[in-house]
């Protein structure tokens, strides 16, 4: 039993013990339903969605659902119990329709206090929606809470289900701890329980989707059948590949001189992104008389520390910190930045999970520097392995940035776009179709 559970009393202890029991058991049960003839293709079970939540997760979901719709698939989404009211947005209609995609909201008058009851309520709501829409399958995204309710609903309905594992919950949890405490966290009861339930769900699902080859290999090593794992990487719309980068126009819009060398990132500002290295690299570049500027676009818990570090090193006047921006504004930054950076720290989760942020930059022909980690190595254009740099080494990052600052950026255009072209949402939907067809034919 964890320390938190041991110290808790009364209703809190009851809730913690209930959650622990659900995670350890790894399943919930609801009554079987009458079978039906499918009238639609898939119902997606999601944690959150547009328009309330704007994140890599919600944008991937929407991009794939929208592309699926345009390809002729009938797909819908349903979000977690209580969302979006749980984060402060009232939903009067019980659904939102964005770009032709309907997101159903599970909004009971009262949300149960016990974890097991919350999941059971969510599973029953999924069944209710499914009996109306009659999907051929359920398509869940991580984490295990979505997986548990999807597994229960699919079993009750007698239809297959897909588990799309966009991350590793247990390792993301470990990454929140200070480095010196991470090894202890990896041997904790909670870590082992979360890893077990995520692995169990992947084994139970009729098909599993990973974001990268590295993640697929990780799942195989955990005992998940390789034949049922498919890779649908993060990407961009095919239409974006046809857009020409408007660097100077974007600079004018953002109020940045076209003569400046600007490197940076568009990201959630959290510790494992390793953005402190960019501040330190900027300091080295300025000391070597390079007229470099750094843009860190986004928000997050580590932003105050990053700004404080920039002040400490006296480079704050050479930094842009616009905070969280709209998708349209982010697009201007993608075109304005000369070298995009993904300086992630070396952690369990960053070694396996690939981010979405660099693909739009590549689609505009912008060179991208990455930390040399297995998941990120898959995102490097052919012939540019020198863009992989040691994590946490500001000297190496400053040297690479200095070299690129003196390059003709246009020379990288073809290689970058070729990599981006191999990762479009349209190609992802072709893989979805392949999975759905195999499930329909009982091939997996």
N, C-alpha and C positions, 0 to 999 in steps of 0.2 A: 504494500500500500504506500502511495506517495506521501511525502511530508504534508502537502497541502490537505490531503484527505484526512490524515491523522489528526491534524490541528483543527479541522473544521468541526462545527457542532450544528445540531438542529437541522433546519431545512437545507442549508448549504451542504452539509455532509451528505444528506440524502440525495441531493442532485449530483454531487461528485461521484458517489458510489454507483448511482444509476448510469452515469456516463461511462464510468470504468467498466461496468458490466456489459454495456452495449458494445464497446470497443473490443473487449476480450471475446465476447460471443461471436461478433462479426456478422450478425444477421438480425433482421427483424421479420416478423411474420404478420401477414394480413390475409383475410379470407380469399379463396379462389373466386374467379369471376367467369361468367359465360364467355365463350370464345366468339369472335366476330370475323367477318371478312374485311381485310384492310381496305381503307379508302384513301389513306395518305401514306407517306413514306417514313417519316421519323418525327418523334417528339423529343426535343432536346431538354435535358434537365440541367439547369444552370444555377450558379451561385448568385449571380447578379447580371445586369444588362444595361444597355443604353435605354433611355436617356439619362437615368439617374447616376449610374456609375460609368466613368470614363477611365478605362484602364487597358492594359495590354490584353487582359483576359476578355473583357467585354467587347473590345474591338475585334479580336480574333473571332469570337462567337458570331458577332454581327456580320463580319465580312464573309464568313463561311456560309451562314444561313442565307444571306442575301444572294451570294453567288449560286448557292444550291437552288434557290427559288428561280433565278434567272435561267438556270439550266433545265428547269422543268420539274424539279423535285418539290413535293409538297411537304414542307417542314415547318415546325412551330417550336416555340420555346416556352418553358415554364420555370420560374425562378423559385428560390428557397422560401420556406415558410416565413411569412411576415414581411418579406421584402416587397417594396422599398420603404414601407412605413417604419420598419426597424431602424432605418438610417435617416428618418425625418421627412420623407416625401409621401404625401397622401395620394392614393390611387383610387379615384372614384369609380372607375369602370371595371376594375378587376383585371384589366389588360392594357397594354400599350401596343400601338401599331407603328413601327418605325420602318420606313422604306419598304412597306409591304410585308414585313415580318411581324407576326403577332407574338408578344410575350405575355403569357398568362401569369397572373399574380395569385398566390395562395395566401389569402388574407382572412383568417378566421376572426371572430369577434374577440376571442381570448386565446392566447398562445399558452399551451401547457408549460408548466415549470420544469417537468422532468424531460430529460433528453430523449428517452425512449418514446415518450408520448408525442413529442415534437416530430420525431422521425416517422412514427406511425401515421400521424395526421397528414404529413407531407406525402407519404406513399399512397394514402387513400385519395388525396386530392389528385395526384398523378393518374391514378386509376379512373377517377371521375372524368378528367379531361380526355384521357385516352378512349374511354367508352364513347365519347362524343366524336372525337377526331378519327378514331380507328387507325392509328399508325401501325405500320408493319413491324416496327421495332422501337425501342427506347434507346436514346443516345445520351449517355451521361458524361459529364465532365468532372474532373476531380474537384473536391477531395472526397474522402471516404463517406461523408454524410450524404452527398449526392449519390455515391455508389451504392450505399446501403438501401436507400429508398428506391432507387431504380431497380436494383436486383429484386427487391420485394415486390414491386409493382409488376415487373416483367414476369416473374414467376406466377403471380396471381392471375395475370392476363393470358399466360401461356404463349408469350412472344419472346423473341431473342432481345438481347441488349448489348450495347457497345460501351466500353469504358475508355474514354479519352483522357489519358493521363498527361496533363499539361505541366506537371511539376512533381516534386517529391515533398509532400507535406512535412514528413518527419525531419528531413534535412533542412528545409526552410525554417523549421522551428529551432533547430540547433544553431543555424546561422545568426539568430537573434542574440545569442549569448556572446559575451566577451571571449576572445580566442582561447584564453587560458581555462575557460570553463566548458568549452565545447566537447572535449573528450569525455568529461563526466556526463554531460547531457546525452552523448551518444550511447551511453551504457545505462541510461535511466529507464525506469519502468515505462514511462510515457513514450519515449522514443521507440522502444522495442514493440510496444503495443500498437502504435500508429503504423510502424513498418509492417507488422504482421497483418493488420486489417487491410492495408492498401494492397499488399501482395495477394492476400486471400481473395479480394474482390477482382483483381486482374486475372486470377486463375478461374474464377467463377464466370466471368463475362464470356459471351460467345465470341467477341472480338475485342482487341485492344488497340488503341491508337497511341503512338508515341510521337514526340516532336523531332527526334533525331536518332541516328544510328547508334550513338553512344547510349542513349536512354533505352533503346530497344535491347542492346546487349546487356545492360544492367538488369532489365526485367527477365531476360532469359537466364541470367545467373541466379536469379531469385526463384527459378522454377516455373516461370510462365512459358507456356508452349510457344515456340518461335513461329510456327506456322500461322498462328492467329494474331500476330502482332504486325501492324501496318504503320508506316511513317507518313504523317501529314505535317510537314514543317510549317513554321510561320512564314508568311509571304506578303505579297502585294497584289493588287489587281493587275491583270495584263494591260489594262488601259494606261496604267502609270508608266509602264516601260516606254510608251510612245511619247511621253511628255519630255520636252527639252528643258534642262535645268536653266532657270533664270536667276543666276547668282546676283548680278548687279541690281536687277529689279527688286529682288528679295531684300538685298542690303538697303536699298533706298527706303523700302517699306518699314524696315526695322530701325532705320536711323544709324546704320553702320557704314563707314567708308568702304568703298570697293577696293581700296589700296591695302587694307589690313589683312594680315594672315590670322584667320580665326579657326581654332580647333575646339572640339568639345563634344557634348552629348545631349540627348533628349531622353530623360530617364526618370524613374522613381529614385528619389535621393535617399538611399538606405546604405547601411554600412558595407554589405557585401559587394556593392557596385564599385568600390575602390576609388571613388572620385577624389580622394585626398591626393592620390598620385598625380592627378592632372594639375592640381595647385602647385605641387612641388616641382613638376616638370616645367610649368610656366615660369617659376622662379629661376630655374636653371637657364631657360631660354632667354629671359630678360637679362640675366647676368652675362650671357654670351652675345649680347647686343642684337638678338633677334627681336623684331618688332611683332611679337606674338600676343594674341588675345585669346581668352578662354570663355566659352559660353557653356553654362550648365543650365539646361532648360528643364524645369520640372519642380516638383515639391516632394517632401518626405521628411521623416523624423531626423535625418542626418543633415538637412540643409543648414540649420544654425551653426553646426560644427564646421561645415565646409566654408561658410562665409567667415567664421571666426579665424579659420586657418589662413584664408586669403588675407585677412587683416594682419594677422601675426607676421606673415611673410612679406607684408607691404606690397601685395600685388592686386589688391582689391580694385584699384583704378583701371586694371587691365582685364577685368572680369565682367561678364554679363550674367545676371541672375534674374531672368524675367519671371520665374516661378511657374506655376501651372498655367498652361496655355490651351486654347482650343485646337482642334485638329487642323483647322485652316491656318492658324498662326504657327503651329508646329511645322507645317509644310514649308512655310517661309524660312524657318530656321534650318530645315533639312537642306534647302537650296543655298542658304547663306554660309553655312559652315564649310570650310575647305578640307578639313580632315575630321572624320567622325571617330570617336573613341569609345571602346568598351573595355575599360581597365578593371574588370572584375577580379575580386580576390579569389584565392585558391581555397574553395570550400567544397564539401561533398555535393551541395546542390548546384554550384556553378560549374562543377566538372561534368555534370550530367544534363542539365536543362539549358536549352538554347533560348535566348531572348529574341524578341521581335524587332527591337529598336533599330538595328543596323540595316535591315533589308530595304527600307525606304531610301536610306542614304545611298546604298549600292545601286538602286534603281535609277538614281539621278547621276550615276557615274562618279560619286564621291568616294575616295579611298577611305578604308576603315582599318584602324589599328585595334587589335584585340589582345587581351591577356592570353598567353599560351596555355589554354585549357582544352581538354578533349572535345567538349561540346561546342566551343567557339571555333576550333580548327575546321569544322565542317562548313563554316561561313566565309572562309577565305577564298578569294578568286584564284584560279589556277595560275601558278607562276609567281605568286606573291606571298610565299611563306614567311618572308621577312617582315610581314605585317603582324606576325605573332610575336609578342614581346613578353619578357618575364613579368609575372604579376609583382606588384609592390617594388618595382625597380625604376625610380624616377629618372635615373641617368639614362637607361635604355630608352625610356619613353621620350625624353627630351631629345636624344640623338635622332630617333626615328622621325619625330615631328620636325626637327631642324632640317633633315634631309628632304622631307616632303615639302617643306615650305619653299624650297628652292627648285622644285620640280614643275614641269608643265602638267597641270592637272588633267588636261584633255587626254593625255596618253593612257590614263587608266580607265577611260570611259567605257570602252568596249568590254574589257575584262570584268569590270564591276557589274555592268548591265547583264552580262552573260550569266553570272552567278545568280543575280536577282531573277532572271528569266526562268531559272530552273526551280523557282520557289514561288509560284503564283497561286492565288486562291483557286483559280480555275483548275489547275492541276490537282489541288487538294480535293476538289469535288469529284474529279474522276476517280480518285482513290476511294472516296466515300461510296460512290456508285458501285465500285468493284466489291467493296465490303458488303454492301446491302444486297447485291445480287448473289454473292456467295452464301449469305445467311438465308436468303429466300430459297436457294436451291439446296440447302443443307450441306454445303461443301465445307463449312467450318462450324 
